[in-house]
Amino acid sequence: MSFTLCSSSELTYPYVEGLRNAKANRVASKSFIMAGGCIKKHYVQASYPDARKVVISSHLVPGHLEGSFMGKKWQEEPRKKLEFVRTLLIDNYDSYTYNIYQELSVINGLPPVVVHNDEYTWKDICHFLYEEGAFDNIVISPGPGSPTCPADIGVCLQLLLQCWDIPILGVCLGHQALGYAHGAQIIHASEPIHGRLSEIEHNGCKLFANIPSGRNSGFKVVRYHSLVIDAKTLPKELIPIAWTSSDDTLSFLETQKFDVISDVYESERQQENFDSILERLKNGSYWSSSHANGTKSGKVVMGIRHATWPHYGVQFHPESVATTYGRQIFKNFREMTKDYWLRMCSSFSSDRNIHYTASMQLPHASRLFRAVHTGGQSAKKADVRFYGEACSSGQLMQDADKRNFGFLHMANVLPPSMRANFLKLKWRKFDHLASEVGGARNIFSELFGKNKAENTFWLDSSSTEKGRARFSFMGGKGGSLWKQLTFRLSEDSEVASKRGGHLLIEDADGSTNSTFLEEGFFEYLNKELLSLRHEEKDYEGLPFEFYGGFIGYIGYNLKVECGAASNYHKSTTPDACFFFADNIVVIDHHSDDVYILSLHEGNTTMTPWLEDTGKKLVSLKASVTRKLDEQNVQAVTSSQHKQGFHSEKSREQYVRDVEKCLQYIKDGESYELCLTTCIRKTIGQVDPLRLYLHLREKNPAPYAAWLNFSKQNLSICSSSPERFLRLDRNGTLEAKPIKGTIARGATLEEDEQLKLQLQYSEKDQAENLMIVDLLRNDLGRVCEPGTVHVPHLMEVESYATVHTMVSTIRGKKQSNVSAVACVKAAFPGGSMTGAPKLRSMELLDSIESCSRGIYSGSIGFFSYNQTFDLNIVIRTVVIHENEASIGAGGAIVALSDPEKEYDEMILKTRAPANAVMEFQ
């Protein structure tokens, strides 16, 4: 990270050793004012005599953003408010930044520009803010770590100290940075609070306009933090504006009991003496107790503002799905920004340098600029430069965005150098046939189960209750378009950092070709899908979303293609394996219909597969199922490998790992860490398909799967209950993360008690809420502003052996973002990493002792028309080179008990491990 101060010495000011004790005693001989809609430099004595008086006077008036101070000359001139607000959003490598991005996109009228905190030098930032005048305000995101660590906070401290004349809002880490920059101390909270809620009191300042205050008022906020500002050390420049109503926290469901504002709220607020509260915060009498480790408990400062600069901070997360009045806070900041620049400038012309800002946006931004209402502040049509037509500094921004958010630049357009392939789809439907021929199990076994089901797939909705899943897709080595892709990341660490790897392609004739993919597997897959052309009329009338295309798995280690810095452990299995499936059988479990589909190139003749498979289907007999049951019984009694599974970590080691996670959480390095381990067992020459059939019978699941890659000696038997991500033909993205698991009860009464115990567990609700906000962030990277929503939050679903807590997040994909880009934006699934995702993955890599391999990755399909559906690989047996392995783990949060976390991990291995043991 390099920092270069602006060339103008007037932008800097002296501060004593250690930024913590810095005070803002600067004397400005040069001011920056808004002129003609752009921030411009002015030597005040020479070119604008009144500017110095107005700007500096406003700067010296305490609470100038709260008041109505105006220079006499400006009061006499016509003024107009901004029609939209341009925000620079500093991302502290957090997993909630794009929730803020979504909110600001809707509220401001155009999307903010997102920049990592170490992406540019201070000189570059000054250029964007002052010379180009590209932004009206700045928002500093949450993030892992502490503002006392330069690597965690990057350029943010300099922004808070130097940009006294630009409105800034800091969230969580940004709030702490505002305090630390001006001399306040950052200390450990009495306990880490992550995914839990508090009721908030405030002093009625404009940031909290139209928001109630106090207990039972309805103002409840989500907190994700382990560190706090020590209120006793706040300098006179910083004024507390909000604090917790009590030292109690609430779970999400608890807060639902208090949604109605208390009748006595108004009278209580009128009686409250905020000056008295402020005084008690300052002298420490609001603290209920002190601790030897430097933490304090009691009421916690939840908001501060600078006395004379337009700088604000909130410790809580207004962007969280469970925070009330969060959007109102961002609206208030927008209005405060408009009021600020209205006072600072006499008027605005129609050219606010919009073309410059437009060139700095992410790919979809140009549409929003075109949609901005044409008026006194809107861009002239000729002035708007669309994405890719930027001036030099804007191009610098694009290059940096491409470096950090490559998935957003994975264009939804076929590169000119690639040839398009036109595909035709033929299909047939057999009404109400599935149950007549023995169901999905019998159909797969008879059509694809011969020869140990080599090179076959089955996306198996074996649990269809309550509409959780509806369709099953199955097939094997098929027609002329069939091929297998096997990808392994490069062992060269330098190349690995560039996401390169080796791809082996086997075609339908058995020929193989090996190539090195410098840009990685996701980029290759994206180009392959974009090269496929089709006619929508081919699949009109089909009720499902997969019509042929790629089907297989993505291993956890492909996280290095999605932003992770590196992989500490190499996978023994390929990092990705896919078939291109051109012949498919589909079962509709709701209607009992069976479909058969066949893809071929537009200029080739159809194969007889449709006709042959149709005849086989109608000739099947349900009695075959009994034969398969007998084979399973024989397999149970004939095995020679009865020894149990061996764990990578002993109970003691796992407990120590949980304690490490808890320490990282206490230090603010993570909000939640999804710790995992692996159990293994040599299984000898078992029939993997029979094992899978046994597993699906004992533990049916909506996103179960069977995959066999014979040349890799690899079979995957998955009974996953969790959807990672789905994209339908209407462009709707859906994620369904699971966080919170408890065993089923032995009796109906015990089972219901356990279900309620999970539903109202504060720990499990906190786990779930953190991952919901993370998935909202991941979808927010690729979805249209304002479309990401949570239709189902913390619902309990029951399966054969466990109850689980499940939430659903949906959003509308941007039209210019490809299907693979959506996956890259969210992979690996947040329920398997924790939050913030990048820092959590790095910490987990250092704690875990082996590669997760296929576990924690995803199994599913990418249809040739760019729909997809992927699961999370959990409750899965991976059989590779005669060894069965099962991954399991759990989310570690501040409320975790190390011993109970070990028990939960073992619980999650029970169903697949028992299936293996019983089968043998």
Secondary structure, DSSP 8 states (H G I E B T S, - for coil): ------S-GGG-----SSGGG-------SSEEEEETTEEEEE-HHHH-HHHHHHHHHHHHSTTTTTS----HHHHHS-----SS--EEEEE-S-SSHHHHHHHHHHHHSS--EEEETTSS-HHHHHIIIIIS---SEEEE---SS-TTSHHHHTTHHHHHHH-TTS-EEEETHHHHHHHHHTT--EEEEEEEEEEEEEEEEE---GGGTT---STTSS-EEEEEEEEEE-GGG--TTEEEEEEESSS--B-HHHHGGG-S--TTHHHHHHH--HHHHHHHHHHTTTEEEE-TTS-EEES-EEEEEESSSSEEEESSBTTSTT-TTHHHHHHHHHHHHHHHHHHH-S---S-SSHHHHHHHS-TTHHHHHHHS--STTS--GGG---TT---HHHHHHHHHHHHH-GGGGSBSS--TTS--EEEEEEEEEETT-TGGGTHHHHHHHHHH-SGGGTT-EEEE----GGGS--EEEEE-S-STT-EEEEEEE-S-HHHHTTT-EEEEEEETTS-EEEEEETT-HHHHHHHHHHTEE--GGGGTT--SS-SSEEEEEE-GGGGGGTT----SS--SS-SEEEEEE-EEEEEETTTTEEEEEEEEETTS---THHHHHHHHHHH--TTHHHHHHHHHHHHHHH-S-----EESS-HHHHHHHHHHHHHHHHTTS-SEEEEEEEEEEE--S--HHHHHHHHHHHS--TTEEEEEEGGGTEEEEE----EEEEE-TT-EEEEE-EEEEEE--SSHHHHHHHHHHHHT-HHHHHHHHHHHHHHHHHHHTTB-TT--EEEEEEEEEE-SSEEEEEEEEEEEB-TTB-HHHHHHHH-S-GGGTEESHHHHHHHHHHH-SS--TTTTSEEEEEETTS-EEEE---SEEEEETTEEEEEEEEEE-TT--HHHHHHHHHHHHHHHHHHHHHH-
